[in-house]
Amino acid sequence: MLPWNTTTTVDEFILLGLTNNQNIQVLLFFVFLICYIISMTGNILIIWISSVHPRLSTPMYFFLRNLSFLDIWYTSSIIPNMLKNFLSVKKSISFIGCFTQMFIHLSLGGAECYLLLSMAYDRYVAICNPLHYTKSMHPAQCIQMAILSWVGGLTNSIFQTIYTLQLPFCGPNVINHFICEEPILLELACRDTSLNKTIIFICAIAVTVVPFFLILITYIYIISSILKISTSRGRKKAFSTCASHVLVVILFYGTIFSMYLRPGPIHVANQDKMATLFYSVITPMLNPLIYTFRNRDVKEAFKETTRKILSQ
């Protein structure tokens, strides 16, 4: 089947999904369809409003546009196939389709980890070194940080996908999950996967743990600087600029850690599904809502732009 892996005989995988109850599957179809519409609409609106309104032409919204663009493709790599399977008798995905989904999922997940770090650095400079903000976060620097985030996620995905593709898949093809995720795929391989699990752990350290702790250190400095602000109004304003980002970081990293850095070799199916569902579907849907409802600039920019359009 594969020119470099002649021992693989599996042509497709069967995804068991979230449940085998047909009535619940129909209900879940409409639930996740609504989630997908909300996610797409919210992220497209953020990209649009932050691109056309002058008030939002700042580094923070440049990174937010990148995050929204990423979340659009992140959910699109998962939900459409989920929706199809909810209404299908045979819930299958081709071998190539499975690894393509895994590759995209790993790429975008890794890129999001690094983008959240870039956004934390932006807040650090804005609050801890405001006089140097324009010089430090100039457009070329922001573009470079965004490119490095995307390249970091892509590199991680290429590395892990290549090593997983070299494994022989010659028997079981039933995945007790709703997507093709690497830790679950390893359980179906017809060979010892200790090396692959070690690679996953090392990559998880580089892609999730290191950025998370850098974000944590960044916010220690940020909170220290905020507490030094003399006025309560100034402290409140500084905290409000970071609150949305902190909430997104907690939601995203918390569930990823439970999936990729869980101690022991055994994966619990329902826990895995819920963790993946949260960081791959729920968090991308919540991101635009968190940044919109908690951000006065975005709400005012949206109202002003809407009024201009309606008045024309």
N, C-alpha and C positions, 0 to 999 in steps of 0.2 A: 504493500500500500504506500509506504514511504520509502524513497530510494535509499535512505540511510538507516532505515529501521524496518527490515523485512520480517521481523517477528510479530509486528502488530497486525492483527486480523480484524479488529473492530472497525466497522464502517459508520456506526452511529451510536449515540448514547440515548438512554431513556431517562428522562427527568421525572421523578416522582412528584415534584412540586411541593406545595404547602399542605395539601390534603387530598384524599382520594374520594371524598364525599362530593358527588356531582352537584348537589344543590348549593353547597358552600362554595364550590368552584365558580358557579355562575354569579353568586354574590360577590366573590372576590374579583371577578372580572370587572364588574362595575366600580368596585372600590378602587382598584388599581388604575382603571381608566381615568377616574376622577383625579387620582393622585398624579397621574402622568400629565393630564391637561393643566392642573394647577402648577406643576413643576415647570412645564414648558412655557406657560404663559408668564409666570413670575420671573423666570430667568431671562426670557426674551424682553420683557418690559424693563428689567434692570439694565440690560445691554443697551436698549434703545434710549432710555431716559438719561443714562450717564454718558451717552455718546453725543446727544444733541443739546444738552443743557450746559451752558458755560460754568455754572456754579459747581458742577460735578466733574470738571476737567482737572482733577487732582490725582496724585499717585494712588491714593486709597481707592478711588473709584476705577482707576485703571486696573488694579489688581482684582477688584470686585467684578469687573467685566470679564476678565479672564476666568474667574471662578464660575461665573454664570454660564459662560460658553462651555467650560469643562463639564458642568453639571448637566447641561442639555444632552451632551453626548454620553455622559455616564449613565443616565437613566435610559437613554435611547438604546444602549447596548444590552439592556436587560428587560425593560417592561414590555416592549412589543412582542418579544418571544414568549414572555409570561402570559400575556393576554391571549395569544394564539393557543397556547397549551391549555389554558383554562377551558377552552371550548372544543378541544380536540380529544378524540378517543386515544390516539397514539401520540404521546407527548415526547417526541423524539427531537434530537438535534444531530446533524451530521458531525462526523469526526472533525472535519476542517472547521465547520461552524462552531463547534465546541471550543476548539483551541483559539479561534479568532475572537470569540467572546471573552475568553480568559485573558488573551493578550490585551484587548482593549480595556478590560476591567482593571488589570494590573497597571497599565500605562496611565490611565486617568486617575486611579486611586493614588498612585505614587506622585503624580503631578500635583494633586490637590494637597497632599502633605507638605510639599515644598512651597506651594502657593500660600498656604496658611502661615508658613514661616516668613515668607516675604511680607505678608500683610502685618505680621507682628513686628517685624523690623521697621516697617513704615510708621507704625504707631510709636515705636520706641524713639525714633528720630524726632517725630512731631512733638512728643511730650518731654523727652529728656534733653534734646538738643534743638529746640525750636529755631534758634538763630541760624543754624546750619542746615535747616530742612530743605530749603530751595536748592542749595548747593549739593547736598547729599542725595536727594531724591529727584534729580533732574531726569527728563524723559529717557535719555539714553540708558541711564542706570536702571530705571524701572523696566525698560524693554529687555535689558540684559538679564535681570533677575527673573522675569517671566519666562524667557527662553530657557534659562538654566533649570527652572522648575519643570517645564515640559520635557526637556532633554533628560533630566534625572528620572522622571517617571517612565519615559520610553526606554532608557537604558536598563532600568530594573526589570521591566517587562520582557525585553528581548532576552536578557540573561536567563530569567526563570523559565520562560516559554521554551527556549532551546533545550534546556536540560530536561524539561518534562517531556518534550517530544521524542527524546531519545529513549524513553522508557517503552517497553513492550506492553501493549494492551491486547491480550489474546483470549480473554474469557468474559468475565463479568462486564456488563455495559450499563448497569442500572445505577443511576446517581440519585441518592436520597437527598435531593436538593432541587432548587428551582433554577439554578444557573450552574455553569461549569466553573467551579472555583478550585484553585490548585490543590489545597489540602485534601479536598474530597476526591479529586481525580487520582491522587497518589494511592488511595486505598484500592483502586481498581487495577493498578499495575501488576504485571506478572513477574516482578523482580523486586529485590530489596530496594527500598526507597530511602534508606538512612541518609545517603548523600544529599538527595533532593530536599529532605526535611531540614538538614543542616543549612543548605543554601537558602531555603525559605526563612529560616530563623535569622541568618546573617543579613539577608536583604531587608527583613522586617526591622531589624535594629537600625540599618542605614536609612531606611525610608520613613519609618514611623517613630522609633524611640529617639533617635538623634534630633530630628526636627522638633519633636514634642518637648524634649528637655531644653533645647535652645529657646523655644517659645516660653517655657516656664521661667528660664533665667531672664529672658527679655522682660517678662511681666513683673518679675521681682524688682527690676530697676524702674519700670514704669510706675508701679505702686509706690515705691520709695519716693520718686519724684513728685507724684500726685500729692502725697501726704505732706510734702514741703510747701505746697501752694497755700498762701496765707488766707484766701477767702474761700468760704464754703461753696459759693457759686462757681468759682474756678475749679475746685475739686470735683464738683458734680459734673461740670461740663467735660472735664478730662476723663472721668470715669465713663460717661455716656458714650464717648467716642470709641471706647474699647469693649464695652459690654457685649455688643453684638458679636464681635470677633471671638471673644472668650467663650461665649455660649456655643458657637459653631465648632470651635476647637474641642470643647468637652464632648459634644455629641458625636463628632466624627471620630476622634482618636479613641474615645472610650470603647466604642463597639469594635473598632479595628483591633485593638489590643486583645479583646476577648476572643477574637477569631484566630489571629496569627501568633500570639505570644502566650497562649494557654499552656500551662505546664502539663506534661504527660503526653503520650502518643495518641490518646483516644479522643475522638471528636464526637460530641453529643449532637445528634442530627437537629433536634428542635432548637437548641441553643445556637448552632451554626446558622440555621435559617433565619432566626430572629436578628442575629448580629448582622448578617449580610443584608437583610431587608432594611435594617435601620440605616447603615452607612451608605448603602447603594441606592435606596429609593426614598426613604423618609427624610434623611438629612438634606439631600439635594432639593427636595420639595420645600423644606422648612427654611433653607438659606435665604431665598428672596423675601420670605415673609418676615424673618428675623431682621434682616437689614432694612426692610421697608418700614415695618411698624415701629421699630425702635430708632429710626433715623429721621430727624426733622428735615434735614436738607433734601433727602430723597422725596419725602412726602410733598414738600413745598415745590420742588422742581417738577414733580409729576403734575401737581395742580396747575402750575403756571403754564407748562407745556400743553396740557389738555385744554386750558382756556384759550390759548393762542390758536390751537387747531380748530376749536369749535367756533371761534370768532371770525375765522376766515371765510 
